[in-house]
Amino acid sequence: MAQISVEIIRLSGSLLRGNLQLSVMASFKSTTEREHKEKLLEDRNEQQEQLQSVVDDLDASVFGLIRGIRGVTDAVGLSDTQKIAAIQTLPDRVQSGTFDRLKADLCDTTQDRSWHDVLEARSLWLQNRLIPSGAKADSRGIPKAPKV
């Protein structure tokens, strides 16, 4: 009879630990999902600002070039040779780095590593919650089985 009560107490302790681990994992999952969504929202807002900046730069450079060409072609006092020479100097004023920056920004937007970053940041918290304070862990952070 005493052996049965000892086993019942041991099993109830195991059930409580298992229940605690399940609740910790549920909390971990909801927290990481929330942090990931927040990170995605921040990234999306940042990307929109970057794209708006690039569009503004492109508007100024490309449409500025077109307006400059139109101004040269509409100039009455210039000969055709002078107009061609003036038009040839206009592209030198355009910022070529704008297109390179647009390409780099678009490449950055396609690479989303935020989920892995959130998991990495929260993994230590999870390990501390799941591994009992007196338990030893191996080099990978996995608790060693207690000796029986």
Chimera marker file (.cmm) of the C-alpha trace (Angstrom):
<marker_set name="trace">
<marker id="1" x="0.000" y="0.000" z="0.000" r="1" g="1" b="0" radius="0.5"/>
<marker id="2" x="2.848" y="2.380" z="0.856" r="1" g="1" b="0" radius="0.5"/>
<marker id="3" x="4.537" y="1.564" z="-2.460" r="1" g="1" b="0" radius="0.5"/>
<marker id="4" x="1.352" y="2.494" z="-4.348" r="1" g="1" b="0" radius="0.5"/>
<marker id="5" x="1.015" y="5.829" z="-2.564" r="1" g="1" b="0" radius="0.5"/>
<marker id="6" x="4.695" y="6.613" z="-3.280" r="1" g="1" b="0" radius="0.5"/>
<marker id="7" x="4.140" y="5.842" z="-6.962" r="1" g="1" b="0" radius="0.5"/>
<marker id="8" x="0.967" y="7.986" z="-7.026" r="1" g="1" b="0" radius="0.5"/>
<marker id="9" x="2.851" y="10.902" z="-5.463" r="1" g="1" b="0" radius="0.5"/>
<marker id="10" x="5.735" y="10.473" z="-7.918" r="1" g="1" b="0" radius="0.5"/>
<marker id="11" x="3.359" y="10.289" z="-10.895" r="1" g="1" b="0" radius="0.5"/>
<marker id="12" x="1.425" y="13.349" z="-9.745" r="1" g="1" b="0" radius="0.5"/>
<marker id="13" x="4.732" y="15.228" z="-9.460" r="1" g="1" b="0" radius="0.5"/>
<marker id="14" x="5.620" y="14.157" z="-12.986" r="1" g="1" b="0" radius="0.5"/>
<marker id="15" x="2.215" y="15.270" z="-14.210" r="1" g="1" b="0" radius="0.5"/>
<marker id="16" x="2.637" y="18.655" z="-12.556" r="1" g="1" b="0" radius="0.5"/>
<marker id="17" x="6.080" y="19.100" z="-14.148" r="1" g="1" b="0" radius="0.5"/>
<marker id="18" x="4.663" y="18.044" z="-17.506" r="1" g="1" b="0" radius="0.5"/>
<marker id="19" x="1.775" y="20.463" z="-17.127" r="1" g="1" b="0" radius="0.5"/>
<marker id="20" x="4.211" y="23.239" z="-16.213" r="1" g="1" b="0" radius="0.5"/>
<marker id="21" x="6.333" y="22.456" z="-19.260" r="1" g="1" b="0" radius="0.5"/>
<marker id="22" x="3.268" y="22.519" z="-21.515" r="1" g="1" b="0" radius="0.5"/>
<marker id="23" x="2.167" y="25.879" z="-20.139" r="1" g="1" b="0" radius="0.5"/>
<marker id="24" x="5.714" y="27.253" z="-20.530" r="1" g="1" b="0" radius="0.5"/>
<marker id="25" x="5.792" y="26.078" z="-24.159" r="1" g="1" b="0" radius="0.5"/>
<marker id="26" x="2.359" y="27.615" z="-24.849" r="1" g="1" b="0" radius="0.5"/>
<marker id="27" x="3.538" y="30.890" z="-23.331" r="1" g="1" b="0" radius="0.5"/>
<marker id="28" x="6.775" y="30.702" z="-25.350" r="1" g="1" b="0" radius="0.5"/>
<marker id="29" x="4.859" y="30.101" z="-28.570" r="1" g="1" b="0" radius="0.5"/>
<marker id="30" x="2.408" y="32.961" z="-28.082" r="1" g="1" b="0" radius="0.5"/>
<marker id="31" x="5.155" y="35.354" z="-26.976" r="1" g="1" b="0" radius="0.5"/>
<marker id="32" x="7.426" y="34.563" z="-29.915" r="1" g="1" b="0" radius="0.5"/>
<marker id="33" x="4.544" y="34.838" z="-32.384" r="1" g="1" b="0" radius="0.5"/>
<marker id="34" x="3.565" y="38.227" z="-30.943" r="1" g="1" b="0" radius="0.5"/>
<marker id="35" x="7.165" y="39.491" z="-31.015" r="1" g="1" b="0" radius="0.5"/>
<marker id="36" x="7.558" y="38.233" z="-34.588" r="1" g="1" b="0" radius="0.5"/>
<marker id="37" x="4.411" y="40.062" z="-35.697" r="1" g="1" b="0" radius="0.5"/>
<marker id="38" x="5.633" y="43.240" z="-34.004" r="1" g="1" b="0" radius="0.5"/>
<marker id="39" x="9.006" y="42.879" z="-35.737" r="1" g="1" b="0" radius="0.5"/>
<marker id="40" x="7.305" y="42.343" z="-39.093" r="1" g="1" b="0" radius="0.5"/>
<marker id="41" x="5.215" y="45.467" z="-38.572" r="1" g="1" b="0" radius="0.5"/>
<marker id="42" x="8.296" y="47.507" z="-37.680" r="1" g="1" b="0" radius="0.5"/>
<marker id="43" x="10.148" y="46.136" z="-40.711" r="1" g="1" b="0" radius="0.5"/>
<marker id="44" x="7.204" y="46.870" z="-42.995" r="1" g="1" b="0" radius="0.5"/>
<marker id="45" x="6.997" y="50.472" z="-41.776" r="1" g="1" b="0" radius="0.5"/>
<marker id="46" x="10.739" y="50.875" z="-42.256" r="1" g="1" b="0" radius="0.5"/>
<marker id="47" x="10.534" y="49.414" z="-45.766" r="1" g="1" b="0" radius="0.5"/>
<marker id="48" x="7.716" y="51.785" z="-46.677" r="1" g="1" b="0" radius="0.5"/>
<marker id="49" x="9.798" y="54.731" z="-45.517" r="1" g="1" b="0" radius="0.5"/>
<marker id="50" x="12.799" y="53.482" z="-47.516" r="1" g="1" b="0" radius="0.5"/>
<marker id="51" x="10.706" y="52.951" z="-50.630" r="1" g="1" b="0" radius="0.5"/>
<marker id="52" x="9.128" y="56.394" z="-50.283" r="1" g="1" b="0" radius="0.5"/>
<marker id="53" x="12.593" y="57.917" z="-49.999" r="1" g="1" b="0" radius="0.5"/>
<marker id="54" x="13.790" y="56.047" z="-53.098" r="1" g="1" b="0" radius="0.5"/>
<marker id="55" x="10.677" y="57.020" z="-55.060" r="1" g="1" b="0" radius="0.5"/>
<marker id="56" x="11.201" y="60.659" z="-54.095" r="1" g="1" b="0" radius="0.5"/>
<marker id="57" x="14.855" y="60.462" z="-55.192" r="1" g="1" b="0" radius="0.5"/>
<marker id="58" x="13.890" y="58.796" z="-58.471" r="1" g="1" b="0" radius="0.5"/>
<marker id="59" x="11.195" y="61.378" z="-59.055" r="1" g="1" b="0" radius="0.5"/>
<marker id="60" x="13.670" y="64.174" z="-58.535" r="1" g="1" b="0" radius="0.5"/>
<marker id="61" x="16.390" y="62.612" z="-60.673" r="1" g="1" b="0" radius="0.5"/>
<marker id="62" x="14.465" y="61.029" z="-63.567" r="1" g="1" b="0" radius="0.5"/>
<marker id="63" x="11.739" y="63.592" z="-63.932" r="1" g="1" b="0" radius="0.5"/>
<marker id="64" x="14.259" y="66.339" z="-63.265" r="1" g="1" b="0" radius="0.5"/>
<marker id="65" x="16.281" y="64.975" z="-66.191" r="1" g="1" b="0" radius="0.5"/>
<marker id="66" x="13.212" y="64.906" z="-68.411" r="1" g="1" b="0" radius="0.5"/>
<marker id="67" x="12.290" y="68.471" z="-67.408" r="1" g="1" b="0" radius="0.5"/>
<marker id="68" x="15.870" y="69.523" z="-68.113" r="1" g="1" b="0" radius="0.5"/>
<marker id="69" x="15.800" y="67.952" z="-71.577" r="1" g="1" b="0" radius="0.5"/>
<marker id="70" x="12.469" y="69.591" z="-72.296" r="1" g="1" b="0" radius="0.5"/>
<marker id="71" x="13.862" y="72.953" z="-71.163" r="1" g="1" b="0" radius="0.5"/>
<marker id="72" x="16.881" y="72.589" z="-73.458" r="1" g="1" b="0" radius="0.5"/>
<marker id="73" x="14.792" y="71.523" z="-76.457" r="1" g="1" b="0" radius="0.5"/>
<marker id="74" x="12.379" y="74.427" z="-75.901" r="1" g="1" b="0" radius="0.5"/>
<marker id="75" x="15.241" y="76.961" z="-75.732" r="1" g="1" b="0" radius="0.5"/>
<marker id="76" x="14.903" y="79.248" z="-78.719" r="1" g="1" b="0" radius="0.5"/>
<marker id="77" x="18.325" y="80.883" z="-78.573" r="1" g="1" b="0" radius="0.5"/>
<marker id="78" x="20.345" y="77.640" z="-78.866" r="1" g="1" b="0" radius="0.5"/>
<marker id="79" x="21.416" y="75.920" z="-82.074" r="1" g="1" b="0" radius="0.5"/>
<marker id="80" x="20.807" y="72.200" z="-82.505" r="1" g="1" b="0" radius="0.5"/>
<marker id="81" x="24.475" y="71.450" z="-81.788" r="1" g="1" b="0" radius="0.5"/>
<marker id="82" x="24.338" y="73.470" z="-78.554" r="1" g="1" b="0" radius="0.5"/>
<marker id="83" x="21.104" y="71.709" z="-77.545" r="1" g="1" b="0" radius="0.5"/>
<marker id="84" x="22.704" y="68.288" z="-78.097" r="1" g="1" b="0" radius="0.5"/>
<marker id="85" x="25.778" y="69.296" z="-76.101" r="1" g="1" b="0" radius="0.5"/>
<marker id="86" x="23.579" y="70.622" z="-73.279" r="1" g="1" b="0" radius="0.5"/>
<marker id="87" x="21.426" y="67.463" z="-73.274" r="1" g="1" b="0" radius="0.5"/>
<marker id="88" x="24.548" y="65.271" z="-73.128" r="1" g="1" b="0" radius="0.5"/>
<marker id="89" x="25.676" y="66.995" z="-69.933" r="1" g="1" b="0" radius="0.5"/>
<marker id="90" x="22.329" y="66.544" z="-68.166" r="1" g="1" b="0" radius="0.5"/>
<marker id="91" x="22.666" y="62.801" z="-67.262" r="1" g="1" b="0" radius="0.5"/>
<marker id="92" x="25.898" y="63.581" z="-65.384" r="1" g="1" b="0" radius="0.5"/>
<marker id="93" x="23.789" y="65.503" z="-62.864" r="1" g="1" b="0" radius="0.5"/>
<marker id="94" x="21.522" y="62.506" z="-62.120" r="1" g="1" b="0" radius="0.5"/>
<marker id="95" x="22.338" y="60.527" z="-58.978" r="1" g="1" b="0" radius="0.5"/>
<marker id="96" x="23.304" y="57.054" z="-60.198" r="1" g="1" b="0" radius="0.5"/>
<marker id="97" x="23.481" y="55.763" z="-56.616" r="1" g="1" b="0" radius="0.5"/>
<marker id="98" x="19.703" y="56.007" z="-56.350" r="1" g="1" b="0" radius="0.5"/>
<marker id="99" x="19.194" y="52.976" z="-58.560" r="1" g="1" b="0" radius="0.5"/>
<marker id="100" x="21.846" y="50.964" z="-56.694" r="1" g="1" b="0" radius="0.5"/>
<marker id="101" x="20.216" y="51.841" z="-53.380" r="1" g="1" b="0" radius="0.5"/>
<marker id="102" x="16.790" y="50.829" z="-54.736" r="1" g="1" b="0" radius="0.5"/>
<marker id="103" x="18.176" y="47.438" z="-55.775" r="1" g="1" b="0" radius="0.5"/>
<marker id="104" x="19.830" y="46.901" z="-52.402" r="1" g="1" b="0" radius="0.5"/>
<marker id="105" x="16.666" y="47.909" z="-50.505" r="1" g="1" b="0" radius="0.5"/>
<marker id="106" x="14.541" y="45.537" z="-52.566" r="1" g="1" b="0" radius="0.5"/>
<marker id="107" x="16.972" y="42.675" z="-51.891" r="1" g="1" b="0" radius="0.5"/>
<marker id="108" x="16.835" y="43.427" z="-48.168" r="1" g="1" b="0" radius="0.5"/>
<marker id="109" x="13.036" y="43.328" z="-48.132" r="1" g="1" b="0" radius="0.5"/>
<marker id="110" x="12.985" y="39.787" z="-49.529" r="1" g="1" b="0" radius="0.5"/>
<marker id="111" x="15.135" y="38.367" z="-46.716" r="1" g="1" b="0" radius="0.5"/>
<marker id="112" x="13.122" y="37.950" z="-43.524" r="1" g="1" b="0" radius="0.5"/>
<marker id="113" x="15.173" y="36.558" z="-40.659" r="1" g="1" b="0" radius="0.5"/>
<marker id="114" x="13.066" y="38.057" z="-37.889" r="1" g="1" b="0" radius="0.5"/>
<marker id="115" x="11.425" y="34.752" z="-36.880" r="1" g="1" b="0" radius="0.5"/>
<marker id="116" x="14.826" y="33.169" z="-36.241" r="1" g="1" b="0" radius="0.5"/>
<marker id="117" x="16.027" y="36.273" z="-34.410" r="1" g="1" b="0" radius="0.5"/>
<marker id="118" x="13.016" y="36.182" z="-32.070" r="1" g="1" b="0" radius="0.5"/>
<marker id="119" x="13.454" y="32.454" z="-31.421" r="1" g="1" b="0" radius="0.5"/>
<marker id="120" x="17.130" y="32.937" z="-30.661" r="1" g="1" b="0" radius="0.5"/>
<marker id="121" x="16.431" y="35.799" z="-28.270" r="1" g="1" b="0" radius="0.5"/>
<marker id="122" x="13.771" y="33.830" z="-26.404" r="1" g="1" b="0" radius="0.5"/>
<marker id="123" x="15.563" y="30.457" z="-26.318" r="1" g="1" b="0" radius="0.5"/>
<marker id="124" x="17.605" y="31.223" z="-23.201" r="1" g="1" b="0" radius="0.5"/>
<marker id="125" x="14.435" y="32.205" z="-21.352" r="1" g="1" b="0" radius="0.5"/>
<marker id="126" x="12.854" y="28.924" z="-22.431" r="1" g="1" b="0" radius="0.5"/>
<marker id="127" x="15.866" y="26.890" z="-21.318" r="1" g="1" b="0" radius="0.5"/>
<marker id="128" x="15.841" y="28.563" z="-17.913" r="1" g="1" b="0" radius="0.5"/>
<marker id="129" x="12.162" y="27.797" z="-17.486" r="1" g="1" b="0" radius="0.5"/>
<marker id="130" x="12.305" y="24.165" z="-18.585" r="1" g="1" b="0" radius="0.5"/>
<marker id="131" x="15.534" y="23.072" z="-16.912" r="1" g="1" b="0" radius="0.5"/>
<marker id="132" x="15.192" y="22.856" z="-13.135" r="1" g="1" b="0" radius="0.5"/>
<marker id="133" x="17.584" y="25.186" z="-11.348" r="1" g="1" b="0" radius="0.5"/>
<marker id="134" x="19.671" y="22.382" z="-9.837" r="1" g="1" b="0" radius="0.5"/>
<marker id="135" x="19.776" y="20.250" z="-12.998" r="1" g="1" b="0" radius="0.5"/>
<marker id="136" x="22.925" y="19.976" z="-15.055" r="1" g="1" b="0" radius="0.5"/>
<marker id="137" x="22.793" y="20.589" z="-18.793" r="1" g="1" b="0" radius="0.5"/>
<marker id="138" x="25.140" y="19.460" z="-21.529" r="1" g="1" b="0" radius="0.5"/>
<marker id="139" x="26.933" y="21.833" z="-23.899" r="1" g="1" b="0" radius="0.5"/>
<marker id="140" x="23.796" y="22.116" z="-26.092" r="1" g="1" b="0" radius="0.5"/>
<marker id="141" x="21.626" y="23.188" z="-23.162" r="1" g="1" b="0" radius="0.5"/>
<marker id="142" x="19.797" y="19.856" z="-22.935" r="1" g="1" b="0" radius="0.5"/>
<marker id="143" x="19.240" y="18.682" z="-19.356" r="1" g="1" b="0" radius="0.5"/>
<marker id="144" x="21.065" y="15.518" z="-18.407" r="1" g="1" b="0" radius="0.5"/>
<marker id="145" x="18.926" y="12.658" z="-17.205" r="1" g="1" b="0" radius="0.5"/>
<marker id="146" x="19.004" y="12.272" z="-13.430" r="1" g="1" b="0" radius="0.5"/>
<marker id="147" x="20.752" y="9.191" z="-12.114" r="1" g="1" b="0" radius="0.5"/>
<marker id="148" x="18.373" y="6.646" z="-10.641" r="1" g="1" b="0" radius="0.5"/>
<link id1="1" id2="2" r="1" g="1" b="0" radius="0.2"/>
<link id1="2" id2="3" r="1" g="1" b="0" radius="0.2"/>
<link id1="3" id2="4" r="1" g="1" b="0" radius="0.2"/>
<link id1="4" id2="5" r="1" g="1" b="0" radius="0.2"/>
<link id1="5" id2="6" r="1" g="1" b="0" radius="0.2"/>
<link id1="6" id2="7" r="1" g="1" b="0" radius="0.2"/>
<link id1="7" id2="8" r="1" g="1" b="0" radius="0.2"/>
<link id1="8" id2="9" r="1" g="1" b="0" radius="0.2"/>
<link id1="9" id2="10" r="1" g="1" b="0" radius="0.2"/>
<link id1="10" id2="11" r="1" g="1" b="0" radius="0.2"/>
<link id1="11" id2="12" r="1" g="1" b="0" radius="0.2"/>
<link id1="12" id2="13" r="1" g="1" b="0" radius="0.2"/>
<link id1="13" id2="14" r="1" g="1" b="0" radius="0.2"/>
<link id1="14" id2="15" r="1" g="1" b="0" radius="0.2"/>
<link id1="15" id2="16" r="1" g="1" b="0" radius="0.2"/>
<link id1="16" id2="17" r="1" g="1" b="0" radius="0.2"/>
<link id1="17" id2="18" r="1" g="1" b="0" radius="0.2"/>
<link id1="18" id2="19" r="1" g="1" b="0" radius="0.2"/>
<link id1="19" id2="20" r="1" g="1" b="0" radius="0.2"/>
<link id1="20" id2="21" r="1" g="1" b="0" radius="0.2"/>
<link id1="21" id2="22" r="1" g="1" b="0" radius="0.2"/>
<link id1="22" id2="23" r="1" g="1" b="0" radius="0.2"/>
<link id1="23" id2="24" r="1" g="1" b="0" radius="0.2"/>
<link id1="24" id2="25" r="1" g="1" b="0" radius="0.2"/>
<link id1="25" id2="26" r="1" g="1" b="0" radius="0.2"/>
<link id1="26" id2="27" r="1" g="1" b="0" radius="0.2"/>
<link id1="27" id2="28" r="1" g="1" b="0" radius="0.2"/>
<link id1="28" id2="29" r="1" g="1" b="0" radius="0.2"/>
<link id1="29" id2="30" r="1" g="1" b="0" radius="0.2"/>
<link id1="30" id2="31" r="1" g="1" b="0" radius="0.2"/>
<link id1="31" id2="32" r="1" g="1" b="0" radius="0.2"/>
<link id1="32" id2="33" r="1" g="1" b="0" radius="0.2"/>
<link id1="33" id2="34" r="1" g="1" b="0" radius="0.2"/>
<link id1="34" id2="35" r="1" g="1" b="0" radius="0.2"/>
<link id1="35" id2="36" r="1" g="1" b="0" radius="0.2"/>
<link id1="36" id2="37" r="1" g="1" b="0" radius="0.2"/>
<link id1="37" id2="38" r="1" g="1" b="0" radius="0.2"/>
<link id1="38" id2="39" r="1" g="1" b="0" radius="0.2"/>
<link id1="39" id2="40" r="1" g="1" b="0" radius="0.2"/>
<link id1="40" id2="41" r="1" g="1" b="0" radius="0.2"/>
<link id1="41" id2="42" r="1" g="1" b="0" radius="0.2"/>
<link id1="42" id2="43" r="1" g="1" b="0" radius="0.2"/>
<link id1="43" id2="44" r="1" g="1" b="0" radius="0.2"/>
<link id1="44" id2="45" r="1" g="1" b="0" radius="0.2"/>
<link id1="45" id2="46" r="1" g="1" b="0" radius="0.2"/>
<link id1="46" id2="47" r="1" g="1" b="0" radius="0.2"/>
<link id1="47" id2="48" r="1" g="1" b="0" radius="0.2"/>
<link id1="48" id2="49" r="1" g="1" b="0" radius="0.2"/>
<link id1="49" id2="50" r="1" g="1" b="0" radius="0.2"/>
<link id1="50" id2="51" r="1" g="1" b="0" radius="0.2"/>
<link id1="51" id2="52" r="1" g="1" b="0" radius="0.2"/>
<link id1="52" id2="53" r="1" g="1" b="0" radius="0.2"/>
<link id1="53" id2="54" r="1" g="1" b="0" radius="0.2"/>
<link id1="54" id2="55" r="1" g="1" b="0" radius="0.2"/>
<link id1="55" id2="56" r="1" g="1" b="0" radius="0.2"/>
<link id1="56" id2="57" r="1" g="1" b="0" radius="0.2"/>
<link id1="57" id2="58" r="1" g="1" b="0" radius="0.2"/>
<link id1="58" id2="59" r="1" g="1" b="0" radius="0.2"/>
<link id1="59" id2="60" r="1" g="1" b="0" radius="0.2"/>
<link id1="60" id2="61" r="1" g="1" b="0" radius="0.2"/>
<link id1="61" id2="62" r="1" g="1" b="0" radius="0.2"/>
<link id1="62" id2="63" r="1" g="1" b="0" radius="0.2"/>
<link id1="63" id2="64" r="1" g="1" b="0" radius="0.2"/>
<link id1="64" id2="65" r="1" g="1" b="0" radius="0.2"/>
<link id1="65" id2="66" r="1" g="1" b="0" radius="0.2"/>
<link id1="66" id2="67" r="1" g="1" b="0" radius="0.2"/>
<link id1="67" id2="68" r="1" g="1" b="0" radius="0.2"/>
<link id1="68" id2="69" r="1" g="1" b="0" radius="0.2"/>
<link id1="69" id2="70" r="1" g="1" b="0" radius="0.2"/>
<link id1="70" id2="71" r="1" g="1" b="0" radius="0.2"/>
<link id1="71" id2="72" r="1" g="1" b="0" radius="0.2"/>
<link id1="72" id2="73" r="1" g="1" b="0" radius="0.2"/>
<link id1="73" id2="74" r="1" g="1" b="0" radius="0.2"/>
<link id1="74" id2="75" r="1" g="1" b="0" radius="0.2"/>
<link id1="75" id2="76" r="1" g="1" b="0" radius="0.2"/>
<link id1="76" id2="77" r="1" g="1" b="0" radius="0.2"/>
<link id1="77" id2="78" r="1" g="1" b="0" radius="0.2"/>
<link id1="78" id2="79" r="1" g="1" b="0" radius="0.2"/>
<link id1="79" id2="80" r="1" g="1" b="0" radius="0.2"/>
<link id1="80" id2="81" r="1" g="1" b="0" radius="0.2"/>
<link id1="81" id2="82" r="1" g="1" b="0" radius="0.2"/>
<link id1="82" id2="83" r="1" g="1" b="0" radius="0.2"/>
<link id1="83" id2="84" r="1" g="1" b="0" radius="0.2"/>
<link id1="84" id2="85" r="1" g="1" b="0" radius="0.2"/>
<link id1="85" id2="86" r="1" g="1" b="0" radius="0.2"/>
<link id1="86" id2="87" r="1" g="1" b="0" radius="0.2"/>
<link id1="87" id2="88" r="1" g="1" b="0" radius="0.2"/>
<link id1="88" id2="89" r="1" g="1" b="0" radius="0.2"/>
<link id1="89" id2="90" r="1" g="1" b="0" radius="0.2"/>
<link id1="90" id2="91" r="1" g="1" b="0" radius="0.2"/>
<link id1="91" id2="92" r="1" g="1" b="0" radius="0.2"/>
<link id1="92" id2="93" r="1" g="1" b="0" radius="0.2"/>
<link id1="93" id2="94" r="1" g="1" b="0" radius="0.2"/>
<link id1="94" id2="95" r="1" g="1" b="0" radius="0.2"/>
<link id1="95" id2="96" r="1" g="1" b="0" radius="0.2"/>
<link id1="96" id2="97" r="1" g="1" b="0" radius="0.2"/>
<link id1="97" id2="98" r="1" g="1" b="0" radius="0.2"/>
<link id1="98" id2="99" r="1" g="1" b="0" radius="0.2"/>
<link id1="99" id2="100" r="1" g="1" b="0" radius="0.2"/>
<link id1="100" id2="101" r="1" g="1" b="0" radius="0.2"/>
<link id1="101" id2="102" r="1" g="1" b="0" radius="0.2"/>
<link id1="102" id2="103" r="1" g="1" b="0" radius="0.2"/>
<link id1="103" id2="104" r="1" g="1" b="0" radius="0.2"/>
<link id1="104" id2="105" r="1" g="1" b="0" radius="0.2"/>
<link id1="105" id2="106" r="1" g="1" b="0" radius="0.2"/>
<link id1="106" id2="107" r="1" g="1" b="0" radius="0.2"/>
<link id1="107" id2="108" r="1" g="1" b="0" radius="0.2"/>
<link id1="108" id2="109" r="1" g="1" b="0" radius="0.2"/>
<link id1="109" id2="110" r="1" g="1" b="0" radius="0.2"/>
<link id1="110" id2="111" r="1" g="1" b="0" radius="0.2"/>
<link id1="111" id2="112" r="1" g="1" b="0" radius="0.2"/>
<link id1="112" id2="113" r="1" g="1" b="0" radius="0.2"/>
<link id1="113" id2="114" r="1" g="1" b="0" radius="0.2"/>
<link id1="114" id2="115" r="1" g="1" b="0" radius="0.2"/>
<link id1="115" id2="116" r="1" g="1" b="0" radius="0.2"/>
<link id1="116" id2="117" r="1" g="1" b="0" radius="0.2"/>
<link id1="117" id2="118" r="1" g="1" b="0" radius="0.2"/>
<link id1="118" id2="119" r="1" g="1" b="0" radius="0.2"/>
<link id1="119" id2="120" r="1" g="1" b="0" radius="0.2"/>
<link id1="120" id2="121" r="1" g="1" b="0" radius="0.2"/>
<link id1="121" id2="122" r="1" g="1" b="0" radius="0.2"/>
<link id1="122" id2="123" r="1" g="1" b="0" radius="0.2"/>
<link id1="123" id2="124" r="1" g="1" b="0" radius="0.2"/>
<link id1="124" id2="125" r="1" g="1" b="0" radius="0.2"/>
<link id1="125" id2="126" r="1" g="1" b="0" radius="0.2"/>
<link id1="126" id2="127" r="1" g="1" b="0" radius="0.2"/>
<link id1="127" id2="128" r="1" g="1" b="0" radius="0.2"/>
<link id1="128" id2="129" r="1" g="1" b="0" radius="0.2"/>
<link id1="129" id2="130" r="1" g="1" b="0" radius="0.2"/>
<link id1="130" id2="131" r="1" g="1" b="0" radius="0.2"/>
<link id1="131" id2="132" r="1" g="1" b="0" radius="0.2"/>
<link id1="132" id2="133" r="1" g="1" b="0" radius="0.2"/>
<link id1="133" id2="134" r="1" g="1" b="0" radius="0.2"/>
<link id1="134" id2="135" r="1" g="1" b="0" radius="0.2"/>
<link id1="135" id2="136" r="1" g="1" b="0" radius="0.2"/>
<link id1="136" id2="137" r="1" g="1" b="0" radius="0.2"/>
<link id1="137" id2="138" r="1" g="1" b="0" radius="0.2"/>
<link id1="138" id2="139" r="1" g="1" b="0" radius="0.2"/>
<link id1="139" id2="140" r="1" g="1" b="0" radius="0.2"/>
<link id1="140" id2="141" r="1" g="1" b="0" radius="0.2"/>
<link id1="141" id2="142" r="1" g="1" b="0" radius="0.2"/>
<link id1="142" id2="143" r="1" g="1" b="0" radius="0.2"/>
<link id1="143" id2="144" r="1" g="1" b="0" radius="0.2"/>
<link id1="144" id2="145" r="1" g="1" b="0" radius="0.2"/>
<link id1="145" id2="146" r="1" g="1" b="0" radius="0.2"/>
<link id1="146" id2="147" r="1" g="1" b="0" radius="0.2"/>
<link id1="147" id2="148" r="1" g="1" b="0" radius="0.2"/>
</marker_set>
